[in-house]
Amino acid sequence: MAYAVIKTGGKQYRVQQGDKIDVEKLDVNVDDELEFPALLVGEGDSIKIGAPVVDGASVKVKVVQQFRGPKGIAFKFKRRKGFHKTKGFRRSLTKLEVTSIAG
């Protein structure tokens, strides 16, 4: 089974065909098709590593959903001072499904 490494939102993801991944929000509509250049492509024992991307290699994905992730808590405190502050957040995410890996 072929796999590839792509980069989006400042993070790298190892993907295979059929994978669904949650990435930082992309400004696209649901059911849009996107194409990412591949940083690395591997199949079996053969691996192609790009500098920075592999020539002719790309990963096609389909946008499945735009959503907000689970609640996270940012908690700050200073010991022995009585200072503490709690702030909650929810990240905006995009769910992608990998349709094909070329290269």
C-alpha positions, 0 to 999 in steps of 0.5 A, spaced: 500 500 500 502 506 497 503 512 502 505 519 502 507 525 507 504 531 506 504 538 509 499 543 511 497 548 516 504 547 519 504 540 520 506 534 516 501 528 515 503 520 513 497 518 509 494 512 505 489 512 500 482 512 504 485 515 510 481 521 513 485 526 517 483 532 521 487 538 519 487 546 521 482 549 517 482 550 510 478 556 506 474 551 501 467 548 501 465 541 502 466 536 497 471 540 493 477 536 491 484 539 493 491 537 491 497 537 495 505 536 493 508 530 496 514 531 501 515 523 501 512 517 497 513 510 499 511 503 496 513 497 499 521 497 500 522 503 495 522 510 498 522 517 494 524 523 498 523 530 496 528 536 496 523 539 498 517 535 494 518 529 490 517 531 482 511 529 479 508 526 486 501 529 489 496 527 493 489 528 491 484 529 497 476 531 498 473 535 503 468 531 507 467 536 513 468 543 516 468 543 524 470 545 530 474 540 535 474 538 542 474 544 547 481 545 550 483 548 556 489 553 557 491 554 564 496 559 567 498 560 574 504 563 578 506 559 584 505 562 591 502 568 588 495 566 588 495 568 580 491 563 576 487 564 569 483 559 565 481 560 558 478 555 553 478 554 546 476 550 540 480 549 534 477 550 527 478 544 523 477 541 516 476 533 515 479 531 509 479 524 505 485 521 501 482 519 494 489 518 491 496 518 491 500 519 484 507 518 483 
